[in-house]
């Protein structure tokens, strides 16, 4: 399969040039954009090009791979997949649930809300600006989401989301095209320390590579979105290299 790459070198409104470390030469570049804040109107400047890239890439028969600094950038990838006429299953590989809404979030952090937004919970502005229709909760797999706020955990437990760990990902075979979203902080913090929110007690790099490779061999992955590391925190390049290794396993 031919892969087309898009790099969005920022974390919300903040430039993050280190993300270029995992994209090949010739990748398209989206930004960095100069944004005043994290409002819907500001982030639309970042997200709309991602959605267009995704739809246009799929129209050529290629697979879009979007690399960005935050998980909200997965929303336009999914919107672009839908605009291409594909109804995917979303496989969300992340140490965090990202299932908060403003009513239950302890911090109000926007990066803790994108999966909830995707299924129609919480504010819908980011989804509406790129034309995303809410995905049914039973078409979402949360993989290794282990660091959950108390009320977020309650919301996930009461939802129709499907859940498994990294070992479960390795055996998962789905009968639908897949949008595969990876937040590299799913790795144990020992193997990926250079993220804003590292989490202990996670799968090792070797386990994640093996599970990703196994999943990719069993399923049709039509789009990939990556939420990467933080350059200033990745002092030895270890987290960048881990991200590149997992991404290579997913691509196959």
ZIRAPE-V929659 format. One line per field, one symbol per residue. ss: DSSP state (H for helix, E for strand, - for the rest). Layout:
# ZIRAPE-V929659
ss: ???
This chain:
# ZIRAPE-V929659
ss: --EEEEE--EE--EE-HHHHHH-----EE----------HHHHHHHHHHHHHHHHHHHH---EEEEEE--HHHHHHHHHHHHH-----EEEEE--E-------------HHH-HHHHH------HHHH--------HHHEEEE---E--HHHHHHHHH---EEE-HHHHHH------EEEEEEHHHEE----------E---E-HHHHHHHHHHHHHH--EEEEEEE---HHH----HHHHHHHHHHHHHH-
